Amino acid sequence: MKAESLNCYTNIMKFIKFTLVFFIIFGISGALNAQVINTDSVKKIALKDVLKFKLDKTDLKAFKADGRNPNSDLFKPTAKTTSNTSMLNDSLYVETFRKSAFKKTKRRKTIFHQVLIGGAVLALGAAIITVPIAASR
């Protein structure tokens, strides 16, 4: 009986040691991981830099002729459009910049479009004001 209880005790101690070593190894491995940069801050920097981005007329024509390709080299960040040139090596920064620059360029309207919309709004406003006045006479 004494041998069985001793064997049971050693098995329990082995299990406890194994469990303890298991949790220590996983705890240490989690602590030794390299610190990763916060992806939100990289994205915020890229979005802030996109505000300075604008295609010139020739590139805009090439963009429209290219079929509006989001992977075009027209949207690569450059030292001119980037606040910190070391970010040009960061793939997350470049990807976020390219996507945001594409969206900004895609939404870009011409002066003719803005004049057309403004004229339509002005004409509608004039009609709303003058029709009731003419109808009351």
Backbone as CSV, one residue per row, in Angstrom:
resi,resn,N_x,N_y,N_z,CA_x,CA_y,CA_z,C_x,C_y,C_z
1,MET,0.819,-1.185,0.000,0.000,0.000,0.000,0.865,1.252,0.000
2,LYS,1.950,1.201,0.699,2.817,2.339,0.785,3.455,2.632,-0.578
3,ALA,3.790,1.630,-1.342,4.397,1.801,-2.653,3.393,2.432,-3.628
4,GLU,2.112,2.033,-3.522,1.081,2.600,-4.403,0.860,4.084,-4.112
5,SER,0.843,4.455,-2.844,0.626,5.858,-2.513,1.836,6.707,-2.914
6,LEU,3.040,6.122,-2.793,4.240,6.829,-3.201,4.251,7.021,-4.719
7,ASN,3.821,5.986,-5.466,3.743,6.058,-6.919,2.704,7.096,-7.349
8,CYS,1.582,7.155,-6.663,0.539,8.132,-6.953,1.040,9.548,-6.671
9,TYR,1.775,9.686,-5.561,2.330,10.982,-5.201,3.332,11.455,-6.257
10,THR,4.206,10.594,-6.711,5.193,10.973,-7.725,4.520,11.316,-9.056
11,ASN,3.454,10.588,-9.402,2.724,10.905,-10.629,2.065,12.290,-10.553
12,ILE,1.513,12.603,-9.400,0.887,13.922,-9.213,1.960,15.006,-9.272
13,MET,3.106,14.780,-8.665,4.188,15.757,-8.680,4.727,15.937,-10.104
14,LYS,4.833,14.854,-10.862,5.274,14.959,-12.252,4.278,15.790,-13.071
15,PHE,2.987,15.544,-12.822,1.962,16.296,-13.537,2.032,17.776,-13.194
16,ILE,2.219,18.093,-11.921,2.305,19.490,-11.489,3.546,20.153,-12.088
17,LYS,4.681,19.449,-12.086,5.906,20.004,-12.654,5.741,20.237,-14.157
18,PHE,5.159,19.248,-14.828,4.945,19.379,-16.272,4.046,20.581,-16.575
19,THR,2.957,20.720,-15.828,2.023,21.828,-16.034,2.706,23.162,-15.749
20,LEU,3.482,23.211,-14.682,4.186,24.436,-14.329,5.206,24.819,-15.402
21,VAL,5.983,23.862,-15.865,6.966,24.128,-16.911,6.257,24.550,-18.202
22,PHE,5.145,23.910,-18.501,4.366,24.232,-19.701,3.916,25.694,-19.675
23,PHE,3.348,26.144,-18.574,2.884,27.528,-18.475,4.040,28.526,-18.422
24,ILE,5.149,28.153,-17.821,6.315,29.041,-17.780,6.867,29.237,-19.180
25,ILE,6.973,28.152,-19.941,7.503,28.255,-21.314,6.606,29.136,-22.165
26,PHE,5.298,28.923,-22.091,4.392,29.749,-22.893,4.359,31.194,-22.402
27,GLY,4.513,31.397,-21.111,4.557,32.760,-20.584,5.799,33.491,-21.030
28,ILE,6.942,32.832,-21.013,8.189,33.451,-21.440,8.182,33.697,-22.940
29,SER,7.685,32.733,-23.701,7.687,32.907,-25.158,6.819,34.084,-25.566
30,GLY,5.741,34.338,-24.828,4.910,35.497,-25.115,5.617,36.789,-24.762
31,ALA,6.445,36.766,-23.722,7.158,37.965,-23.296,8.347,38.262,-24.204
32,LEU,8.875,37.247,-24.884,10.043,37.445,-25.721,9.706,37.843,-27.151
33,ASN,8.447,37.900,-27.480,8.076,38.319,-28.832,8.511,39.755,-29.062
34,ALA,8.888,40.030,-30.303,9.292,41.388,-30.646,8.092,42.314,-30.552
35,GLN,8.355,43.503,-30.118,7.270,44.464,-30.037,6.914,44.915,-31.441
36,VAL,5.639,44.903,-31.735,5.188,45.346,-33.042,4.687,46.778,-32.925
37,ILE,4.890,47.532,-33.984,4.426,48.914,-33.984,2.909,48.912,-34.096
38,ASN,2.287,49.841,-33.474,0.842,49.943,-33.524,0.419,50.273,-34.950
39,THR,-0.351,49.386,-35.561,-0.728,49.576,-36.964,-1.633,50.791,-37.139
40,ASP,-2.375,51.138,-36.123,-3.247,52.309,-36.239,-2.435,53.592,-36.419
41,SER,-1.314,53.700,-35.722,-0.516,54.921,-35.850,0.114,55.015,-37.238
42,VAL,0.521,53.893,-37.799,1.091,53.906,-39.150,0.022,54.316,-40.155
43,LYS,-1.183,53.798,-39.979,-2.280,54.150,-40.882,-2.635,55.628,-40.755
44,LYS,-2.616,56.153,-39.538,-2.923,57.579,-39.336,-1.893,58.464,-40.018
45,ILE,-0.629,58.076,-39.946,0.420,58.850,-40.608,0.209,58.826,-42.115
46,ALA,-0.126,57.647,-42.650,-0.353,57.527,-44.100,-1.553,58.366,-44.530
47,LEU,-2.632,58.329,-43.760,-3.820,59.109,-44.108,-3.547,60.609,-44.038
48,LYS,-2.713,61.009,-43.089,-2.352,62.420,-42.982,-1.497,62.846,-44.168
49,ASP,-0.602,61.971,-44.603,0.252,62.295,-45.743,-0.521,62.318,-47.058
50,VAL,-1.587,61.564,-47.155,-2.393,61.537,-48.381,-3.061,62.888,-48.617
51,LEU,-3.278,63.648,-47.570,-3.894,64.967,-47.729,-3.052,65.880,-48.622
52,LYS,-1.727,65.643,-48.650,-0.834,66.441,-49.491,-0.737,65.889,-50.916
53,PHE,-1.302,64.711,-51.155,-1.161,64.046,-52.451,-2.189,64.563,-53.453
54,LYS,-1.711,64.838,-54.664,-2.610,65.221,-55.744,-1.918,64.924,-57.067
55,LEU,-2.615,64.230,-57.948,-2.064,63.948,-59.263,-2.099,65.208,-60.120
56,ASP,-1.052,65.408,-60.902,-1.085,66.538,-61.834,-1.932,66.152,-63.042
57,LYS,-2.122,67.088,-63.958,-3.057,66.881,-65.072,-2.658,65.708,-65.956
58,THR,-1.369,65.560,-66.248,-0.949,64.466,-67.133,-1.139,63.115,-66.459
59,ASP,-0.809,63.034,-65.169,-1.015,61.780,-64.446,-2.498,61.472,-64.280
60,LEU,-3.319,62.508,-64.101,-4.753,62.301,-63.977,-5.337,61.757,-65.279
61,LYS,-4.855,62.271,-66.414,-5.307,61.740,-67.701,-4.874,60.288,-67.870
62,ALA,-3.647,59.985,-67.448,-3.165,58.600,-67.515,-3.982,57.697,-66.601
63,PHE,-4.375,58.218,-65.442,-5.206,57.456,-64.509,-6.563,57.136,-65.123
64,LYS,-7.171,58.130,-65.767,-8.474,57.907,-66.391,-8.363,56.978,-67.595
65,ALA,-7.270,57.063,-68.336,-7.078,56.202,-69.504,-6.718,54.776,-69.104
66,ASP,-6.110,54.623,-67.950,-5.655,53.306,-67.483,-6.794,52.445,-66.976
67,GLY,-7.977,52.957,-66.919,-9.097,52.185,-66.399,-9.198,52.225,-64.898
68,ARG,-8.630,53.258,-64.329,-8.714,53.460,-62.873,-8.152,52.273,-62.100
69,ASN,-6.917,51.949,-62.375,-6.224,50.831,-61.742,-5.701,51.247,-60.368
70,PRO,-6.181,50.623,-59.291,-5.714,51.026,-57.952,-4.268,50.619,-57.673
71,ASN,-3.733,49.673,-58.447,-2.360,49.227,-58.227,-1.356,49.961,-59.100
72,SER,-1.772,51.055,-59.672,-0.906,51.836,-60.548,0.242,52.454,-59.760
73,ASP,1.345,52.677,-60.462,2.495,53.319,-59.820,2.272,54.806,-59.562
74,LEU,1.169,55.330,-60.038,0.870,56.749,-59.812,0.625,57.051,-58.340
75,PHE,0.255,56.040,-57.580,-0.144,56.255,-56.184,0.940,55.878,-55.181
76,LYS,2.149,55.605,-55.650,3.237,55.285,-54.729,3.638,56.539,-53.961
77,PRO,3.879,56.403,-52.663,4.347,57.568,-51.910,5.783,57.906,-52.298
78,THR,6.075,59.167,-52.301,7.425,59.646,-52.622,7.950,60.465,-51.450
79,ALA,9.193,60.849,-51.556,9.789,61.676,-50.500,9.085,63.028,-50.415
80,LYS,8.506,63.473,-51.533,7.801,64.759,-51.567,6.468,64.686,-50.806
81,THR,5.789,63.545,-50.888,4.467,63.417,-50.271,4.514,62.795,-48.882
82,THR,5.676,62.351,-48.445,5.802,61.659,-47.165,6.457,62.566,-46.133
83,SER,5.879,62.589,-44.944,6.444,63.423,-43.888,7.699,62.801,-43.280
84,ASN,7.782,61.464,-43.282,8.936,60.768,-42.729,9.386,59.755,-43.771
85,THR,10.537,59.983,-44.379,10.973,59.134,-45.491,11.299,57.709,-45.060
86,SER,11.537,57.474,-43.795,11.783,56.103,-43.343,10.515,55.253,-43.429
87,MET,9.367,55.909,-43.504,8.101,55.165,-43.627,7.939,54.552,-45.015
88,LEU,8.729,54.995,-45.977,8.633,54.446,-47.333,9.012,52.966,-47.377
89,ASN,9.728,52.498,-46.359,10.122,51.089,-46.289,9.090,50.229,-45.574
90,ASP,8.097,50.848,-44.983,7.066,50.120,-44.246,5.944,49.716,-45.203
91,SER,5.712,48.423,-45.320,4.724,47.937,-46.292,3.306,48.355,-45.917
92,LEU,2.989,48.406,-44.633,1.652,48.821,-44.215,1.410,50.287,-44.577
93,TYR,2.430,51.121,-44.378,2.322,52.543,-44.729,2.083,52.702,-46.225
94,VAL,2.876,52.007,-47.024,2.770,52.129,-48.483,1.408,51.636,-48.958
95,GLU,0.956,50.513,-48.416,-0.354,49.970,-48.815,-1.488,50.921,-48.452
96,THR,-1.464,51.449,-47.239,-2.507,52.380,-46.799,-2.457,53.665,-47.620
97,PHE,-1.264,54.170,-47.889,-1.120,55.384,-48.685,-1.694,55.176,-50.079
98,ARG,-1.351,54.047,-50.714,-1.815,53.794,-52.082,-3.334,53.682,-52.146
99,LYS,-3.919,52.957,-51.196,-5.383,52.810,-51.197,-6.070,54.156,-50.987
100,SER,-5.566,54.937,-50.049,-6.183,56.225,-49.750,-5.987,57.222,-50.884
101,ALA,-4.820,57.204,-51.501,-4.564,58.100,-52.629,-5.462,57.728,-53.810
102,PHE,-5.669,56.437,-54.015,-6.565,56.003,-55.089,-7.990,56.483,-54.827
103,LYS,-8.465,56.307,-53.596,-9.827,56.749,-53.264,-9.965,58.263,-53.425
104,LYS,-8.949,58.994,-52.986,-9.004,60.456,-53.094,-9.060,60.884,-54.558
105,THR,-8.254,60.250,-55.391,-8.222,60.598,-56.808,-9.507,60.174,-57.506
106,LYS,-10.049,59.054,-57.108,-11.286,58.556,-57.715,-12.456,59.489,-57.422
107,ARG,-12.461,60.092,-56.251,-13.539,61.013,-55.862,-13.322,62.432,-56.375
108,ARG,-12.187,62.686,-56.962,-11.841,64.024,-57.419,-12.788,64.469,-58.531
109,LYS,-13.326,65.643,-58.394,-14.269,66.204,-59.364,-13.614,67.345,-60.122
110,THR,-14.071,67.549,-61.344,-13.547,68.649,-62.151,-14.298,69.934,-61.807
111,ILE,-13.757,71.041,-62.248,-14.405,72.331,-62.019,-15.747,72.359,-62.754
112,PHE,-15.788,71.780,-63.952,-17.036,71.742,-64.717,-18.129,71.028,-63.926
113,HIS,-17.762,69.938,-63.275,-18.741,69.187,-62.475,-19.268,70.052,-61.327
114,GLN,-18.385,70.763,-60.665,-18.804,71.598,-59.546,-19.671,72.765,-60.012
115,VAL,-19.346,73.364,-61.165,-20.155,74.456,-61.707,-21.525,73.933,-62.113
116,LEU,-21.563,72.759,-62.713,-22.824,72.162,-63.126,-23.732,71.895,-61.925
117,ILE,-23.202,71.310,-60.880,-23.988,71.039,-59.671,-24.413,72.358,-59.018
118,GLY,-23.505,73.313,-58.915,-23.842,74.615,-58.329,-24.912,75.338,-59.120
119,GLY,-24.834,75.279,-60.443,-25.859,75.902,-61.285,-27.209,75.239,-61.121
120,ALA,-27.217,73.906,-60.998,-28.475,73.190,-60.804,-29.108,73.556,-59.471
121,VAL,-28.301,73.657,-58.441,-28.815,74.040,-57.119,-29.341,75.470,-57.156
122,LEU,-28.628,76.356,-57.823,-29.056,77.746,-57.933,-30.372,77.851,-58.707
123,ALA,-30.488,77.122,-59.802,-31.719,77.145,-60.596,-32.893,76.576,-59.809
124,LEU,-32.665,75.498,-59.065,-33.725,74.908,-58.249,-34.163,75.886,-57.160
125,GLY,-33.201,76.545,-56.529,-33.539,77.533,-55.502,-34.335,78.697,-56.074
126,ALA,-33.944,79.156,-57.251,-34.674,80.258,-57.892,-36.086,79.827,-58.259
127,ALA,-36.247,78.581,-58.707,-37.573,78.081,-59.068,-38.457,77.959,-57.839
128,ILE,-37.892,77.512,-56.751,-38.674,77.357,-55.515,-39.160,78.726,-55.022
129,ILE,-38.335,79.732,-55.185,-38.710,81.067,-54.715,-39.693,81.745,-55.681
130,THR,-39.456,81.670,-56.990,-40.261,82.426,-57.939,-41.593,81.787,-58.281
131,VAL,-41.693,80.467,-58.246,-42.969,79.802,-58.604,-44.082,80.174,-57.624
132,PRO,-43.913,80.137,-56.327,-44.999,80.550,-55.431,-45.362,82.032,-55.569
133,ILE,-44.366,82.857,-55.838,-44.634,84.288,-56.006,-45.474,84.505,-57.277
134,ALA,-45.118,83.832,-58.354,-45.868,83.979,-59.617,-47.274,83.379,-59.507
135,ALA,-47.399,82.329,-58.725,-48.701,81.673,-58.572,-49.646,82.512,-57.710
136,SER,-49.119,83.320,-56.802,-49.974,84.119,-55.943,-50.541,85.342,-56.639
137,ARG,-50.036,85.768,-57.740,-50.510,86.967,-58.440,-51.634,86.653,-59.312
